[in-house]
């Protein structure tokens, strides 16, 4: 039940939010390119366009880096029960320890 909830949150909320933020970063970058090209005579507008391009590239890089780091973590620890692209999470059933095993020393 918890894995279904986590999978649905990931699939329905987190993944679309990431895609929206990625799209906004691309639009912000393209706005900076347009601002830079359209205002060749105005140095302040060109500087503003450069700034928009820079922050757009930084946003895109951060989001791609998050996906890369997530992939490295999943592959390093051989985690196969989580698929972030599809929003699937398969958790093993949690079985709490019995009260008799709580105070045992290993």
KEBA-101740 format. One record per residue (C-alpha): residue in one letter; chain; y, z, x. Coordinates in steps of 0.25 Angstrom, whole numbers. Example, Ala and Ser with C-alpha at 12.3 -4.5 7.8 and 13.67 -1.06 7.14 Angstrom:
REM residues 2
<seza><resn>a</resn><chain>A</chain><Y>-18</Y><Z>31</Z><X>49</X></seza>
<seza><resn>s</resn><chain>A</chain><Y>-4</Y><Z>29</Z><X>55</X></seza>
***
This chain:
REM residues 106
<seza><resn>x</resn><chain>A</chain><Y>0</Y><Z>0</Z><X>0</X></seza>
<seza><resn>x</resn><chain>A</chain><Y>10</Y><Z>4</Z><X>11</X></seza>
<seza><resn>x</resn><chain>A</chain><Y>6</Y><Z>-9</Z><X>19</X></seza>
<seza><resn>x</resn><chain>A</chain><Y>9</Y><Z>-17</Z><X>6</X></seza>
<seza><resn>x</resn><chain>A</chain><Y>23</Y><Z>-10</Z><X>5</X></seza>
<seza><resn>x</resn><chain>A</chain><Y>26</Y><Z>-12</Z><X>19</X></seza>
<seza><resn>x</resn><chain>A</chain><Y>22</Y><Z>-27</Z><X>19</X></seza>
<seza><resn>x</resn><chain>A</chain><Y>30</Y><Z>-29</Z><X>7</X></seza>
<seza><resn>x</resn><chain>A</chain><Y>43</Y><Z>-23</Z><X>13</X></seza>
<seza><resn>x</resn><chain>A</chain><Y>41</Y><Z>-31</Z><X>25</X></seza>
<seza><resn>x</resn><chain>A</chain><Y>38</Y><Z>-44</Z><X>18</X></seza>
<seza><resn>x</resn><chain>A</chain><Y>49</Y><Z>-43</Z><X>6</X></seza>
<seza><resn>x</resn><chain>A</chain><Y>60</Y><Z>-35</Z><X>13</X></seza>
<seza><resn>x</resn><chain>A</chain><Y>59</Y><Z>-35</Z><X>29</X></seza>
<seza><resn>x</resn><chain>A</chain><Y>55</Y><Z>-49</Z><X>32</X></seza>
<seza><resn>x</resn><chain>A</chain><Y>65</Y><Z>-56</Z><X>22</X></seza>
<seza><resn>x</resn><chain>A</chain><Y>76</Y><Z>-46</Z><X>28</X></seza>
<seza><resn>x</resn><chain>A</chain><Y>72</Y><Z>-51</Z><X>42</X></seza>
<seza><resn>x</resn><chain>A</chain><Y>73</Y><Z>-65</Z><X>38</X></seza>
<seza><resn>x</resn><chain>A</chain><Y>86</Y><Z>-63</Z><X>31</X></seza>
<seza><resn>x</resn><chain>A</chain><Y>92</Y><Z>-56</Z><X>43</X></seza>
<seza><resn>x</resn><chain>A</chain><Y>87</Y><Z>-67</Z><X>52</X></seza>
<seza><resn>x</resn><chain>A</chain><Y>93</Y><Z>-78</Z><X>43</X></seza>
<seza><resn>x</resn><chain>A</chain><Y>107</Y><Z>-70</Z><X>43</X></seza>
<seza><resn>x</resn><chain>A</chain><Y>106</Y><Z>-70</Z><X>58</X></seza>
<seza><resn>x</resn><chain>A</chain><Y>104</Y><Z>-85</Z><X>59</X></seza>
<seza><resn>x</resn><chain>A</chain><Y>115</Y><Z>-87</Z><X>48</X></seza>
<seza><resn>x</resn><chain>A</chain><Y>125</Y><Z>-78</Z><X>56</X></seza>
<seza><resn>x</resn><chain>A</chain><Y>121</Y><Z>-86</Z><X>69</X></seza>
<seza><resn>x</resn><chain>A</chain><Y>124</Y><Z>-100</Z><X>62</X></seza>
<seza><resn>x</resn><chain>A</chain><Y>137</Y><Z>-94</Z><X>56</X></seza>
<seza><resn>x</resn><chain>A</chain><Y>141</Y><Z>-91</Z><X>71</X></seza>
<seza><resn>x</resn><chain>A</chain><Y>138</Y><Z>-105</Z><X>75</X></seza>
<seza><resn>x</resn><chain>A</chain><Y>146</Y><Z>-111</Z><X>64</X></seza>
<seza><resn>x</resn><chain>A</chain><Y>157</Y><Z>-102</Z><X>66</X></seza>
<seza><resn>x</resn><chain>A</chain><Y>157</Y><Z>-106</Z><X>81</X></seza>
<seza><resn>x</resn><chain>A</chain><Y>156</Y><Z>-121</Z><X>79</X></seza>
<seza><resn>x</resn><chain>A</chain><Y>167</Y><Z>-121</Z><X>67</X></seza>
<seza><resn>x</resn><chain>A</chain><Y>177</Y><Z>-113</Z><X>75</X></seza>
<seza><resn>x</resn><chain>A</chain><Y>178</Y><Z>-120</Z><X>89</X></seza>
<seza><resn>x</resn><chain>A</chain><Y>193</Y><Z>-118</Z><X>89</X></seza>
<seza><resn>x</resn><chain>A</chain><Y>194</Y><Z>-103</Z><X>85</X></seza>
<seza><resn>x</resn><chain>A</chain><Y>189</Y><Z>-95</Z><X>97</X></seza>
<seza><resn>x</resn><chain>A</chain><Y>187</Y><Z>-82</Z><X>88</X></seza>
<seza><resn>x</resn><chain>A</chain><Y>178</Y><Z>-89</Z><X>78</X></seza>
<seza><resn>x</resn><chain>A</chain><Y>170</Y><Z>-95</Z><X>89</X></seza>
<seza><resn>x</resn><chain>A</chain><Y>168</Y><Z>-81</Z><X>95</X></seza>
<seza><resn>x</resn><chain>A</chain><Y>164</Y><Z>-76</Z><X>81</X></seza>
<seza><resn>x</resn><chain>A</chain><Y>154</Y><Z>-87</Z><X>80</X></seza>
<seza><resn>x</resn><chain>A</chain><Y>148</Y><Z>-84</Z><X>93</X></seza>
<seza><resn>x</resn><chain>A</chain><Y>147</Y><Z>-69</Z><X>89</X></seza>
<seza><resn>x</resn><chain>A</chain><Y>140</Y><Z>-74</Z><X>76</X></seza>
<seza><resn>x</resn><chain>A</chain><Y>130</Y><Z>-82</Z><X>84</X></seza>
<seza><resn>x</resn><chain>A</chain><Y>127</Y><Z>-71</Z><X>94</X></seza>
<seza><resn>x</resn><chain>A</chain><Y>124</Y><Z>-61</Z><X>83</X></seza>
<seza><resn>x</resn><chain>A</chain><Y>116</Y><Z>-71</Z><X>75</X></seza>
<seza><resn>x</resn><chain>A</chain><Y>107</Y><Z>-74</Z><X>87</X></seza>
<seza><resn>x</resn><chain>A</chain><Y>106</Y><Z>-59</Z><X>90</X></seza>
<seza><resn>x</resn><chain>A</chain><Y>102</Y><Z>-56</Z><X>76</X></seza>
<seza><resn>x</resn><chain>A</chain><Y>91</Y><Z>-68</Z><X>76</X></seza>
<seza><resn>x</resn><chain>A</chain><Y>86</Y><Z>-63</Z><X>90</X></seza>
<seza><resn>x</resn><chain>A</chain><Y>85</Y><Z>-48</Z><X>85</X></seza>
<seza><resn>x</resn><chain>A</chain><Y>77</Y><Z>-53</Z><X>73</X></seza>
<seza><resn>x</resn><chain>A</chain><Y>68</Y><Z>-62</Z><X>81</X></seza>
<seza><resn>x</resn><chain>A</chain><Y>66</Y><Z>-51</Z><X>91</X></seza>
<seza><resn>x</resn><chain>A</chain><Y>61</Y><Z>-41</Z><X>80</X></seza>
<seza><resn>x</resn><chain>A</chain><Y>51</Y><Z>-51</Z><X>75</X></seza>
<seza><resn>x</resn><chain>A</chain><Y>46</Y><Z>-53</Z><X>90</X></seza>
<seza><resn>x</resn><chain>A</chain><Y>46</Y><Z>-38</Z><X>93</X></seza>
<seza><resn>x</resn><chain>A</chain><Y>38</Y><Z>-36</Z><X>80</X></seza>
<seza><resn>x</resn><chain>A</chain><Y>28</Y><Z>-47</Z><X>84</X></seza>
<seza><resn>x</resn><chain>A</chain><Y>26</Y><Z>-41</Z><X>98</X></seza>
<seza><resn>x</resn><chain>A</chain><Y>24</Y><Z>-27</Z><X>92</X></seza>
<seza><resn>x</resn><chain>A</chain><Y>14</Y><Z>-32</Z><X>82</X></seza>
<seza><resn>x</resn><chain>A</chain><Y>6</Y><Z>-41</Z><X>93</X></seza>
<seza><resn>x</resn><chain>A</chain><Y>7</Y><Z>-30</Z><X>103</X></seza>
<seza><resn>x</resn><chain>A</chain><Y>0</Y><Z>-19</Z><X>95</X></seza>
<seza><resn>x</resn><chain>A</chain><Y>-9</Y><Z>-30</Z><X>88</X></seza>
<seza><resn>x</resn><chain>A</chain><Y>-3</Y><Z>-26</Z><X>74</X></seza>
<seza><resn>x</resn><chain>A</chain><Y>-9</Y><Z>-36</Z><X>64</X></seza>
<seza><resn>x</resn><chain>A</chain><Y>-7</Y><Z>-28</Z><X>51</X></seza>
<seza><resn>x</resn><chain>A</chain><Y>8</Y><Z>-32</Z><X>51</X></seza>
<seza><resn>x</resn><chain>A</chain><Y>13</Y><Z>-46</Z><X>48</X></seza>
<seza><resn>x</resn><chain>A</chain><Y>28</Y><Z>-45</Z><X>48</X></seza>
<seza><resn>x</resn><chain>A</chain><Y>30</Y><Z>-60</Z><X>44</X></seza>
<seza><resn>x</resn><chain>A</chain><Y>22</Y><Z>-58</Z><X>31</X></seza>
<seza><resn>x</resn><chain>A</chain><Y>26</Y><Z>-44</Z><X>29</X></seza>
<seza><resn>x</resn><chain>A</chain><Y>11</Y><Z>-39</Z><X>29</X></seza>
<seza><resn>x</resn><chain>A</chain><Y>7</Y><Z>-25</Z><X>34</X></seza>
<seza><resn>x</resn><chain>A</chain><Y>-7</Y><Z>-20</Z><X>33</X></seza>
<seza><resn>x</resn><chain>A</chain><Y>-8</Y><Z>-5</Z><X>36</X></seza>
<seza><resn>x</resn><chain>A</chain><Y>-21</Y><Z>3</Z><X>37</X></seza>
<seza><resn>x</resn><chain>A</chain><Y>-23</Y><Z>13</Z><X>27</X></seza>
<seza><resn>x</resn><chain>A</chain><Y>-17</Y><Z>27</Z><X>32</X></seza>
<seza><resn>x</resn><chain>A</chain><Y>-27</Y><Z>38</Z><X>32</X></seza>
<seza><resn>x</resn><chain>A</chain><Y>-21</Y><Z>51</Z><X>35</X></seza>
<seza><resn>x</resn><chain>A</chain><Y>-29</Y><Z>61</Z><X>44</X></seza>
<seza><resn>x</resn><chain>A</chain><Y>-37</Y><Z>72</Z><X>38</X></seza>
<seza><resn>x</resn><chain>A</chain><Y>-31</Y><Z>86</Z><X>39</X></seza>
<seza><resn>x</resn><chain>A</chain><Y>-43</Y><Z>90</Z><X>48</X></seza>
<seza><resn>x</resn><chain>A</chain><Y>-39</Y><Z>80</Z><X>58</X></seza>
<seza><resn>x</resn><chain>A</chain><Y>-24</Y><Z>83</Z><X>59</X></seza>
<seza><resn>x</resn><chain>A</chain><Y>-25</Y><Z>94</Z><X>69</X></seza>
<seza><resn>x</resn><chain>A</chain><Y>-36</Y><Z>88</Z><X>78</X></seza>
<seza><resn>x</resn><chain>A</chain><Y>-32</Y><Z>86</Z><X>93</X></seza>
<seza><resn>x</resn><chain>A</chain><Y>-37</Y><Z>73</Z><X>100</X></seza>
***
